Amino acid sequence: MINPWLPASVVPVAGWLATIAVAALALLLFVGYRTELVAKASGIFLLAFALAMTFCTGVKGAFDYSVFTASAGAFALSSLKERFWKLG
């Protein structure tokens, strides 16, 4: 379990909220809306998830699912200064 500190009744709600947040961030990145800000938010979110996976289940799962790599990619995207396509 990735959220051992949450009560069992709250875990499904937290899972749905995390899924909605990830989907919203992905959609915002796809359309190019405020790419730097959204990419940083995605990087922070993915890094928090990777650390939670590491502390709760061990580092193997975080490496198997490339969560650290995805987080690094999001931070790399946020550091790009030249934008080829952006909405806002």
Secondary structure, DSSP 8 states (H G I E B T S, - for coil): ---TTS-TTTHHHHHHHHHHHHHHHHHHHHHTTTHHHHHHHHHHHHHHHHHHHHHHH-HHHHHHTTHHHHHHHHHHHHH----SS---
